[in-house]
Amino acid sequence: MVRKVPRKKIDINKFSNFIKVSENFYEGAKNANKFEYYNAAGVLVIHAAIALADSVPIKYSGEKCSGDNHYEIIGLLNEKTPESRLKTNTSSVFLTGQ
């Protein structure tokens, strides 16, 4: 049985808000790193990546994953972004670890 990934509708025009949030998390991570708050820097970088990943399907379809499993974004990105060789290779690495 295929499990449906929980999704949430988001106004397409808000994709840039997610990019800005990602940038803010990244800047916070750089500042935390300067003060040797490495755990905080790591958490902020992860949140930056999540926000940036969320921005892509929002831009293309007005949807984002709403579940707790952050790996679900890989399927949504595959589904909502245009086909390309780079996309195929990148998805393969995330899904297989190779």
C-alpha positions in Angstrom: 0.0 0.0 0.0 1.4 3.4 -1.0 1.3 5.9 1.8 0.2 9.4 0.7 2.5 12.2 1.7 0.7 14.8 3.8 0.6 18.1 1.9 -0.4 21.6 2.7 -1.5 24.3 0.2 0.5 27.5 0.2 0.1 30.6 -2.0 2.6 30.2 -4.8 3.7 33.9 -4.3 5.0 33.0 -0.8 7.8 30.8 -2.0 10.2 33.8 -1.6 9.3 34.0 2.1 10.6 30.5 2.5 13.8 31.5 0.7 14.2 34.5 3.1 13.6 32.2 6.1 16.3 29.9 4.8 18.7 32.7 4.4 18.0 33.9 7.9 18.7 30.5 9.3 21.9 30.2 7.4 23.1 33.6 8.6 22.2 32.6 12.1 24.3 29.4 11.6 27.3 31.4 10.5 27.0 33.6 13.6 26.6 30.6 15.9 29.7 29.0 14.3 31.8 32.2 15.0 31.0 31.9 18.7 31.7 28.1 18.6 28.1 27.2 19.2 28.4 24.3 16.9 25.3 22.4 17.9 23.2 25.5 17.3 24.9 26.1 14.0 24.1 22.6 12.9 20.4 22.9 13.8 20.2 26.2 12.0 21.8 24.8 8.8 19.4 21.9 8.8 16.4 24.3 9.2 17.8 26.4 6.4 17.9 23.4 4.1 14.4 22.4 5.0 13.0 25.9 4.3 14.9 26.1 1.0 13.6 22.7 0.0 10.1 23.7 0.9 10.3 26.8 -1.4 10.7 24.7 -4.6 7.4 22.8 -4.7 5.7 25.9 -3.4 7.0 27.8 -6.4 6.0 25.1 -8.9 2.7 23.9 -7.4 1.7 25.8 -4.3 2.2 22.7 -2.1 4.6 21.7 0.7 5.0 18.6 2.8 3.3 18.8 6.1 4.4 15.6 7.7 7.2 14.9 10.3 9.4 12.9 7.9 11.6 15.4 6.1 12.6 12.8 3.5 9.1 13.1 2.0 10.3 16.3 0.4 12.3 14.2 -2.1 9.2 12.6 -3.6 7.4 16.0 -3.8 10.4 17.6 -5.4 10.6 14.8 -8.0 6.9 15.1 -8.7 6.7 18.9 -9.0 9.9 19.9 -10.7 10.8 19.7 -14.4 12.7 16.7 -15.7 16.5 17.1 -16.2 19.6 14.9 -16.0 20.8 16.7 -12.9 17.4 16.1 -11.2 17.6 12.4 -12.0 21.1 12.1 -10.7 20.5 14.1 -7.5 17.3 12.1 -6.7 19.2 8.9 -7.1 21.8 9.9 -4.6 19.3 10.9 -2.0 17.1 7.8 -2.4 19.9 5.2 -2.6 22.8 6.9 -0.8 25.1 6.3 -3.8 
